[in-house]
Amino acid sequence: MNSDKDLSKITRWDGRNSLHLASSNMTKPRPDKAISESIKLLLNNGFNPNSVDNFGLTPLHYAVKNNNKTAITLLLRAGAKPNATETSYG
């Protein structure tokens, strides 16, 4: 495995990375501890809490949209911008 690979640059078709997904609503509810550990792991490994997907949304946008209080708290502590403006797709 190439350790020089920046995993935060690996995204889905819509530009969301692992931090966007961990901050979103899960299809199967997870305990807050699992969410917290996942988000901390990503942040500690260089994921930017202000990364923007193809729709102009940050992980904090998804956390707020899905009422993911654990993610909201961790993202804000990591420097997520609470006033980041959503941009339109296209």
C-alpha distances in whole Angstrom, upper triangle without the diagonal:
4,6,9,9,12,12,16,16,15,18,20,23,25,23,23,19,19,21,24,23,23,26,28,30,28,30,30,31,29,31,31,29,26,26,26,23,21,22,22,19,18,21,19,16,18,19,22,25,27,25,27,26,28,31,31,30,28,27,30,32,31,31,35,35,34,36,33,34,31,29,32,33,29,29,32,31,28,30,30,33,36,38,35,37,35,35,36,34,35
4,5,6,10,11,14,14,14,17,20,23,25,22,22,19,18,21,23,23,24,26,28,31,29,31,32,33,30,32,31,30,27,27,27,24,22,22,22,19,18,20,19,15,16,17,21,24,25,23,25,25,26,30,30,29,27,26,29,31,30,31,34,35,34,36,33,34,32,29,32,32,29,28,31,30,27,28,29,31,34,36,33,35,34,34,35,33,33
4,5,8,10,13,14,14,18,21,24,25,22,21,18,17,19,22,22,22,25,27,30,28,31,31,32,29,30,29,27,25,25,24,22,20,20,19,16,15,17,15,12,13,15,18,21,23,21,24,24,26,29,29,28,26,24,28,30,29,29,33,34,33,34,31,32,29,27,29,30,26,25,28,27,24,26,26,29,32,34,31,33,33,33,34,33,34
4,6,9,12,12,13,17,20,23,24,21,21,17,18,19,22,23,23,25,27,30,29,32,32,33,31,32,31,29,27,26,25,23,21,21,20,17,16,17,16,12,12,14,17,20,22,20,22,22,25,28,27,27,24,24,27,29,28,29,32,33,33,34,31,33,30,27,29,30,26,25,28,27,23,24,25,28,31,32,30,31,31,31,32,31,32
4,6,9,8,9,13,16,19,20,17,17,14,14,16,19,19,20,22,24,27,26,28,29,30,28,30,29,27,25,24,24,22,19,19,19,16,14,16,15,11,11,12,15,19,20,17,19,19,21,24,24,24,22,21,24,26,25,26,30,30,30,32,29,30,28,25,27,28,24,23,26,26,22,23,23,26,29,30,27,29,28,28,29,28,28
4,5,6,8,11,15,17,18,15,14,11,12,13,16,17,17,19,21,25,24,26,28,28,26,28,26,25,23,22,21,20,17,16,17,14,11,13,13,9,8,9,11,15,16,13,16,16,19,21,21,20,18,18,21,23,22,23,26,27,27,29,26,27,25,22,24,25,21,20,22,22,19,20,20,22,25,27,24,25,25,25,26,25,26
4,5,5,9,12,15,16,13,12,9,9,10,13,14,14,16,18,21,21,23,24,25,23,24,23,23,20,18,19,17,14,14,15,12,9,11,12,9,8,8,11,14,15,13,15,15,17,20,20,19,17,16,19,21,20,21,24,25,24,26,23,25,22,19,22,23,20,18,21,21,18,19,19,22,24,26,23,25,24,24,25,24,25
4,5,8,11,14,14,11,9,6,7,8,10,12,13,14,16,19,19,22,23,24,22,24,22,22,19,17,18,17,14,12,14,12,8,10,11,9,7,5,8,10,12,9,11,12,14,17,16,15,13,12,16,17,17,18,21,22,22,23,21,22,20,17,19,20,17,15,18,19,15,16,15,18,21,22,19,21,20,21,22,21,22
4,6,10,12,13,9,9,7,9,11,12,13,15,17,18,21,21,23,25,26,25,27,26,25,23,21,21,20,17,16,17,16,12,13,15,12,10,9,10,13,13,10,11,11,13,16,16,15,14,14,18,19,18,20,23,23,23,26,23,25,24,20,22,23,21,18,21,22,18,19,18,20,22,23,20,21,20,20,21,19,20
4,7,10,11,8,8,6,8,11,12,12,14,16,17,20,19,21,23,24,23,25,25,25,22,20,21,20,16,16,18,16,13,15,16,13,13,11,13,15,15,12,13,11,13,16,17,16,15,15,18,19,18,20,23,23,23,25,23,25,24,20,22,24,21,19,23,24,20,21,20,22,24,25,22,23,21,21,22,19,21
4,7,7,5,5,4,7,10,9,10,13,14,15,17,17,19,21,23,22,25,24,24,21,19,21,20,17,16,19,17,14,16,18,16,15,12,13,15,15,11,11,9,10,13,14,13,13,13,17,17,15,18,21,20,20,23,21,24,23,19,21,23,21,19,22,24,21,21,19,21,23,24,20,21,19,18,19,16,18
4,5,5,6,7,9,12,10,10,13,15,14,16,16,17,20,21,22,24,24,25,22,20,22,22,18,18,21,19,16,18,21,19,18,15,16,17,17,13,12,9,10,12,14,14,14,14,18,17,15,18,20,19,19,22,21,24,23,20,22,25,23,21,24,26,23,24,21,23,24,25,21,21,19,18,18,15,16
4,6,8,10,13,15,13,13,16,17,16,18,18,19,22,24,24,28,27,28,25,23,25,25,22,21,24,23,20,22,24,22,21,18,19,19,19,15,13,10,9,11,14,14,15,16,19,18,17,20,22,20,21,24,23,26,26,23,24,27,26,23,26,28,26,26,23,24,25,26,22,21,18,17,16,13,14
4,6,9,12,13,11,11,15,15,14,16,17,18,21,23,23,26,26,27,25,22,24,24,21,20,23,22,19,20,24,22,20,17,17,17,16,13,10,7,5,7,10,10,12,13,16,15,13,17,19,17,18,21,21,24,24,20,21,25,23,21,23,26,24,23,20,21,22,22,19,18,15,14,13,10,11
4,6,10,11,9,11,14,14,14,17,18,19,22,23,23,26,25,26,24,21,22,23,19,18,21,20,16,18,21,19,17,14,13,14,13,10,8,4,5,8,9,9,10,11,15,14,13,16,18,17,18,21,20,23,23,19,20,23,21,18,21,23,21,20,18,19,20,20,17,17,14,13,13,11,13
4,7,8,6,7,10,11,10,13,14,16,19,20,20,22,21,22,20,17,19,19,16,14,17,17,13,15,18,17,15,12,12,12,12,9,8,5,7,9,10,9,9,8,12,12,10,13,16,15,15,18,17,19,19,15,17,20,18,16,18,21,18,18,16,17,18,19,16,16,14,14,15,13,15
4,5,5,6,9,10,11,14,14,17,19,20,19,21,20,20,18,15,17,17,13,12,15,14,10,12,15,13,12,9,10,11,11,8,9,8,11,13,13,11,10,9,13,13,12,14,17,17,17,19,17,19,18,15,17,19,17,14,18,19,17,17,15,17,19,20,17,18,17,17,18,17,19
4,5,5,6,9,10,13,12,15,16,17,16,18,17,17,14,12,13,13,9,9,12,11,8,10,13,11,11,8,11,11,13,11,12,11,14,16,16,13,12,9,13,14,12,13,17,17,16,18,15,18,16,13,15,17,15,13,17,18,16,17,15,18,20,22,19,21,19,20,21,20,22
4,5,5,6,9,12,12,16,17,17,15,17,15,16,13,11,11,12,9,7,10,10,6,8,11,11,10,7,8,8,10,9,11,11,14,15,14,12,9,6,9,12,10,10,14,15,14,15,13,15,13,10,12,14,11,10,13,14,12,14,12,15,16,18,16,18,17,19,20,20,22
4,6,5,6,10,11,14,16,16,16,18,16,17,15,12,13,15,11,10,13,13,10,11,15,14,14,10,10,9,10,8,9,8,12,12,12,9,7,4,8,9,7,8,12,12,12,14,12,14,14,10,12,14,13,11,14,16,14,15,12,14,15,17,14,16,14,16,17,16,19
4,5,5,8,8,11,13,13,13,15,15,16,13,11,13,14,10,10,13,13,11,13,16,16,16,12,13,12,13,12,12,11,14,14,15,12,10,8,11,11,8,9,13,12,11,14,11,14,14,11,13,16,14,13,16,18,17,18,15,18,18,20,18,19,17,19,19,18,21
4,6,8,8,11,12,12,10,12,11,12,10,7,9,10,7,6,10,11,9,11,14,14,15,12,13,11,14,13,14,14,17,17,17,14,12,8,11,12,9,9,12,13,11,13,10,12,10,8,11,13,11,11,15,16,15,17,15,17,18,20,19,20,19,21,22,21,25
4,7,9,12,13,12,12,13,11,13,12,8,10,12,9,7,11,13,11,12,15,16,16,12,13,10,12,12,13,13,16,16,15,12,9,6,7,9,6,5,9,10,8,10,7,9,9,5,8,11,10,9,12,14,13,15,12,14,14,17,16,17,16,19,20,20,23
4,6,9,11,11,11,14,13,15,13,10,12,15,12,11,15,16,14,15,19,19,19,15,15,13,14,14,14,13,15,14,15,11,10,7,9,9,5,5,9,8,6,9,7,11,11,8,10,13,13,12,15,17,17,18,15,17,16,18,17,18,16,18,19,19,22
4,7,8,8,9,12,12,15,13,10,13,16,14,13,17,18,17,18,21,22,22,19,19,17,18,18,17,16,18,17,18,15,14,11,12,11,8,7,10,9,5,8,7,11,11,10,12,15,15,15,17,20,20,21,18,20,19,21,20,21,18,21,21,21,24
4,5,6,7,11,11,14,11,10,13,15,12,13,17,17,16,19,21,21,22,19,20,18,20,19,19,18,20,19,20,17,16,13,15,15,11,11,13,12,9,11,10,13,13,12,15,17,17,17,20,22,21,23,20,23,22,24,23,24,22,24,24,23,26
4,6,9,13,14,17,14,13,17,18,16,17,20,20,20,22,25,25,25,22,24,22,23,22,22,20,22,21,23,20,19,17,18,18,14,14,16,14,11,14,13,16,16,16,18,21,21,21,24,25,25,27,24,26,25,27,26,26,24,26,25,24,27
4,6,10,12,14,12,12,16,17,15,17,20,20,20,22,25,25,26,23,25,23,25,24,25,23,25,24,26,22,22,19,20,20,16,15,18,17,13,15,13,16,16,16,19,21,21,21,24,26,25,28,25,28,27,29,28,29,27,29,29,28,31
4,7,9,12,10,10,13,15,14,15,18,19,19,21,23,24,26,23,24,22,24,24,25,23,26,25,26,22,21,18,18,19,15,14,16,16,12,12,11,13,13,14,16,18,18,19,22,23,23,26,24,26,25,28,27,28,26,29,29,29,32
4,6,8,6,7,10,11,11,13,15,16,17,19,21,22,23,21,23,21,23,23,24,24,26,26,26,23,21,17,18,19,16,14,17,17,13,13,11,13,11,12,15,16,16,18,20,21,21,24,22,25,24,27,27,28,27,29,30,30,33
4,5,5,7,9,10,11,13,14,16,17,19,20,22,24,22,23,21,24,25,26,26,29,28,28,24,22,19,19,20,18,15,17,18,15,14,11,12,10,12,15,15,15,17,20,20,21,24,22,25,24,28,28,30,29,31,33,32,36
4,5,5,6,9,10,11,12,14,15,16,18,20,22,20,21,18,22,22,24,24,27,27,26,23,20,16,16,18,16,13,15,17,14,12,9,9,6,9,12,12,11,14,16,16,17,20,19,22,21,25,25,27,26,29,31,31,34
4,5,5,6,9,10,10,12,14,15,16,18,20,19,21,19,22,23,25,26,29,29,28,24,22,18,18,21,18,15,18,20,17,16,12,12,9,11,14,13,12,15,17,16,17,20,20,23,23,27,27,29,29,31,33,33,36
4,5,5,6,9,10,11,12,14,15,17,19,17,20,18,21,22,24,24,27,27,27,23,21,17,18,20,17,15,18,19,16,16,12,13,10,11,14,14,13,15,18,18,18,21,20,24,23,27,26,29,28,30,32,31,34
4,6,5,6,9,10,11,12,14,16,17,15,17,15,18,18,20,20,24,23,23,19,17,13,14,16,14,11,14,16,13,13,9,10,7,7,11,11,10,12,15,15,15,18,17,20,20,23,23,25,24,27,28,28,31
4,5,5,6,8,10,11,12,14,16,14,16,14,17,18,21,21,25,25,24,20,17,14,14,17,15,12,15,17,15,14,10,10,6,7,10,9,7,10,13,12,12,16,15,19,19,22,22,25,25,27,29,29,33
4,6,5,6,9,10,10,12,15,14,16,15,19,19,22,22,26,26,26,22,19,16,16,20,18,15,18,20,18,18,14,14,10,10,14,13,10,12,15,14,14,17,17,21,22,25,24,27,27,29,31,31,34
4,6,5,6,9,10,11,13,12,14,13,17,17,19,19,23,23,23,20,17,13,15,18,15,14,17,19,17,17,13,14,11,10,13,14,11,12,15,15,14,17,16,20,21,24,23,25,25,27,28,28,31
4,5,5,6,8,10,11,9,11,10,13,14,16,17,21,21,20,17,14,10,12,15,13,11,15,17,15,15,12,12,9,7,10,11,7,8,12,12,10,13,13,16,17,20,19,22,22,24,26,26,29
4,5,5,6,8,10,10,12,11,15,15,18,20,24,24,23,20,16,13,14,17,16,14,17,20,19,18,14,14,11,9,12,11,8,9,12,11,9,13,13,17,18,22,21,24,24,26,29,29,31
4,6,5,6,9,9,12,12,16,16,19,20,23,25,23,21,17,15,16,19,18,17,20,22,21,21,17,17,14,12,15,15,11,12,15,14,12,15,16,20,21,24,23,26,26,28,30,29,32
4,5,5,7,6,9,9,13,12,15,16,20,21,20,18,14,12,14,17,16,15,18,20,19,20,16,17,14,12,14,15,11,11,14,14,11,14,14,17,19,22,20,23,22,24,26,26,28
4,5,5,5,7,7,11,11,15,17,20,21,20,17,14,11,13,16,16,15,18,20,20,20,16,16,14,11,13,13,9,9,12,11,8,10,11,15,17,20,18,21,21,23,26,26,28
4,6,7,10,11,14,15,18,20,24,25,23,21,17,15,17,20,20,18,21,24,23,23,19,19,16,14,16,15,11,12,14,12,9,13,14,18,20,23,22,25,25,27,29,29,32
4,6,9,11,14,14,17,19,22,24,22,21,17,15,18,21,20,19,23,25,24,24,21,21,19,16,18,18,14,14,17,15,12,15,16,19,22,24,22,25,25,27,29,28,30
4,6,9,11,11,15,16,20,22,20,18,15,14,16,19,19,19,22,24,24,24,21,22,19,16,18,18,14,13,15,15,11,13,13,16,19,22,20,22,22,24,26,26,28
4,6,9,8,11,13,17,18,16,15,12,10,13,16,15,15,18,20,20,21,18,19,17,14,15,16,13,11,14,14,10,11,11,14,17,19,17,19,19,21,23,22,24
4,5,5,9,12,15,16,14,13,9,9,11,14,14,15,17,19,20,20,18,19,17,14,14,15,12,9,12,12,9,9,8,11,14,16,13,16,16,18,20,20,23
4,6,9,12,15,16,13,11,7,6,7,10,11,11,13,16,16,17,15,15,14,10,10,12,9,6,8,10,7,7,5,8,11,13,11,14,14,17,19,20,23
4,6,10,13,13,10,9,6,7,8,10,12,12,14,16,17,18,16,17,17,13,12,14,12,9,10,12,9,8,5,7,9,11,8,11,11,13,16,17,20
4,7,10,11,9,8,6,7,9,11,12,13,15,16,18,19,18,19,18,14,15,17,15,11,13,15,12,11,9,10,13,14,10,12,12,13,15,15,18
4,7,8,5,5,5,8,10,10,11,13,15,15,17,19,18,20,20,16,16,18,17,14,15,18,15,14,11,11,13,13,10,10,9,9,12,11,14
4,5,5,5,7,9,12,11,11,14,15,15,16,19,18,21,21,17,17,20,19,16,18,21,18,17,14,15,16,16,13,12,10,10,11,9,12
4,6,7,10,12,15,13,13,17,18,17,19,21,21,24,24,21,21,24,23,19,21,24,22,21,18,18,19,18,15,13,11,9,9,6,8
4,6,9,12,13,11,11,15,16,14,16,19,20,22,23,20,19,23,22,19,20,24,22,21,17,17,17,16,13,11,8,6,6,5,8
4,7,10,11,9,11,14,15,14,17,19,19,21,22,18,18,21,20,17,18,21,19,17,14,13,14,13,9,8,5,5,6,7,10
4,7,8,6,7,10,11,11,13,15,15,17,18,15,14,17,17,14,15,18,17,15,12,11,12,12,8,8,6,7,9,10,13
4,5,5,7,9,10,11,13,14,14,15,16,12,11,14,14,10,12,15,13,12,8,9,10,11,8,9,8,10,13,13,16
4,5,5,6,9,10,11,12,11,12,12,8,9,12,11,8,10,13,12,12,8,10,11,13,11,12,11,14,16,16,19
4,5,5,6,8,10,10,9,10,11,8,6,9,9,6,8,11,11,10,7,8,7,10,9,11,11,14,16,17,21
4,6,5,6,9,10,10,12,13,10,9,12,13,10,11,15,14,14,10,10,9,10,8,9,8,11,13,15,18
4,5,5,6,8,8,11,12,9,9,13,13,11,13,16,16,16,12,13,12,14,12,13,11,14,15,15,19
4,6,5,6,5,7,8,6,6,9,10,9,11,14,14,14,11,13,11,14,13,15,14,17,18,19,23
4,5,5,6,8,10,9,7,10,12,11,11,15,15,15,12,12,10,12,12,13,13,16,18,19,23
4,6,8,10,13,11,10,14,15,14,15,18,19,18,15,15,13,14,14,14,12,15,16,17,21
4,5,9,11,10,10,13,15,14,16,18,19,19,16,17,15,17,17,17,16,19,19,20,24
4,6,9,9,8,11,13,13,14,17,18,19,16,17,14,17,17,18,17,21,22,23,27
4,6,5,6,9,10,11,12,14,15,17,14,16,14,17,17,19,18,21,23,24,27
4,5,5,6,9,10,11,12,14,16,14,16,14,17,18,20,20,23,25,26,30
4,6,5,6,9,10,11,12,15,14,16,15,19,19,21,21,25,27,27,31
4,5,5,6,8,10,10,12,11,13,13,16,16,18,18,21,23,24,27
4,6,5,6,9,10,11,9,11,10,13,14,16,16,20,22,23,27
4,6,5,6,9,10,10,12,11,15,16,19,20,23,26,27,30
4,6,5,6,9,9,12,12,16,16,19,20,23,26,27,30
4,5,5,6,5,9,9,13,13,16,17,20,22,23,26
4,5,5,5,7,7,11,12,15,17,20,23,25,28
4,5,7,10,11,14,15,19,20,23,27,28,31
4,6,9,11,14,14,18,19,22,25,26,29
4,6,9,11,11,15,17,20,23,24,27
4,6,9,8,12,14,16,20,21,24
4,5,5,9,12,14,18,20,23
4,6,9,11,15,18,20,23
4,6,9,12,16,19,22
4,7,9,13,15,18
4,6,10,13,16
4,7,9,13
4,7,9
4,6
4
